[in-house]
Amino acid sequence: MVVGLVRIGEIGNALQVFDEMPERDVVSYTVLIDGFVKKECYEQVLKWFQRMQVQGYQTMGSHASKTSTLLIATTFDPKKINDDNHMKPAI
C-alpha cells in the first residue's frame, strides 16, 4: 500500500500507513526515501535514511537502497541550504 501511495505522490498518506505498519523493512523505508527524492524533499530523505540506519537496516545491501543513495548524491547540493537550514534541490 505504501508503494502505491508513493507512486501517485501521496507521500503524507504513505507516511501514515508506514507509521501504522506492525513491521517495517528495508523495502518500506526505501520506498519512502524514494518518494521524498521524487518530491525533492532532501531534508526528509536524509532524516529517513538515518532512521533506517539507526533501526539497523543495511542501507547499501539492496539495489533499491543503492538507487536512492545515488539519487541523493546526484541531486543534493550541500551548498544549496537556505537560512532556515532547509535543503533546496540542486539546479
N, C-alpha and C positions, 0 to 999 in steps of 0.2 A: 504494500500500500504506500509506503514511503517513496518507493521508486516512482510510482505513478503520479503522486502529488508533485514530486520534484520535476518530473518531465513536463508537467503542464504549468510549472512556475509557481506553484502553491507552496513555497518554502515554509511559510508560517504554519500552515496546516500539517506539513510534513514533520515539522519540529514537534507539534503537539502529539502526533501519532508516535513519533520516536520516543518522546518522554513517557508515553503510556505503554511502550513495549516492555513485556516482562524480562526479555533477554535481548541484548544488543550484541552485534558482532562487527568485525572489521568491514563487512559489506555495508551494513546500515550506516556506519559512520562515514564511509567513503561516499555513499550516495548523497548524504547531507553536504559533505565537503564539496562535492562536485556541483551540487545545486548552488552553493554560495559562490563558487568560482564563476559559474554561468551568470549569476546576478551581480558579479563584480563586488561582492561584499567581502573584501580581503581580510578585514579585521576578524570577521566571523570564521573565515577559512582557517586562519591561524589559531583562533580560540578552539575550534572543534578539532583541529589536527592535534593540538596539545592535549585536549581532553582524551582523545583516542589513545595517545601515548601514555598518559597517566593511568588509564584503565588497563594498560599492559598489552594492548594490541600491537602487533608487529606492523608498523606503518609502511615498511618498504617490502613486505612479503608478497603482496599481490599486485597484479597488473593494474588494477583499478587505483590502488594507492599510489603506485608509481606515476600513473597518468595524472592524477590530481596534484601530486607533488610537482610534476613538471609544469602543469598549468600555473601553479602558484609561482614557480620560479620564472616563468616566461612572461607572466602578466603583471606581477607585483614589482613595483619600483620603490624601494625604501626611501628614496628622495621625495616621493610624492605623498608626504604626510602634511596635513594642514595643521593649523594652530590648536585644534581640539583633539589632536592625536588620532584622528580618523584617517584611515588609509584611503587613498584615491587610486583608481585604476591607472595603470601606465598608459600613456598616449602614444 
